[in-house]
């Protein structure tokens, strides 16, 4: 797994490597709003993830996931 300094660096590199869709967690589904696709946790596989904390407040946190959809 790679090491990134910040969320923007991670997101940009993941996009270059083919992770191009922007998914969001909506209740108990993972949604691709542009394509009107709603998936559950069983429909995806987490390939990588990266966690970033804010410089002055650890509760200021972000996580980016690189996932592969199993059937879409």
RANORMO-V86543 format. One record per residue. PHI is phi in whole degrees, 0 to 359 (none if undefined). OMEGA is omega in degrees with one decimal (999 if undefined). D_CENTER is the distance of its C-alpha to the mean C-alpha in Angstrom with 1 decimal. Layout:
phi = [PHI	PHI]
omega = [OMEGA	OMEGA]
d_center = [D_CENTER	D_CENTER]
//
This chain:
phi = [none	282	243	236	277	202	297	296	300	296	298	298	292	298	296	296	270	107	272	254	275	254	260	225	271	235	67	253	236	253	245	254	293	296	255	55	248	238	239	255	300	290	272	232	234	278	273	207	209	223	246	231	255	294	296	246	218	301	283	275	234	226	228	246	248	257	234	241	283	282	229	249]
omega = [-178.7	175.4	179.9	179.3	-177.5	-176.2	-178.8	178.7	179.7	-178.3	-180.0	-179.8	178.6	177.9	177.4	-178.7	172.3	176.2	-167.8	-176.9	178.3	-178.3	177.3	177.6	-179.0	-177.2	-179.8	177.0	173.3	-169.8	166.6	-173.3	179.6	-177.2	-179.2	178.6	178.9	-176.9	172.7	179.3	178.9	-176.5	-176.8	173.0	178.4	-179.6	-178.3	169.7	-178.4	-176.9	-179.6	176.6	175.5	-175.8	-177.4	-176.1	-179.4	179.1	173.0	-168.2	173.6	175.0	173.8	179.6	169.6	-174.1	173.4	175.7	-176.4	-173.9	-177.9	999]
d_center = [14.5	14.7	15.3	14.1	16.1	13.7	10.4	11.9	13.1	9.9	8.3	11.7	12.2	9.2	10.5	13.9	13.2	12.4	8.7	10.1	9.1	7.6	7.0	8.2	9.7	13.4	15.8	15.5	13.7	10.4	11.6	11.7	14.4	15.7	16.7	17.5	15.8	15.2	13.9	14.4	13.0	15.7	14.5	11.3	11.2	8.6	9.7	8.5	7.0	8.6	10.4	12.5	15.6	17.9	21.0	23.4	21.8	19.5	18.7	17.0	13.7	10.0	7.1	3.9	2.8	4.8	6.6	10.1	12.0	15.4	17.6	16.4]
//
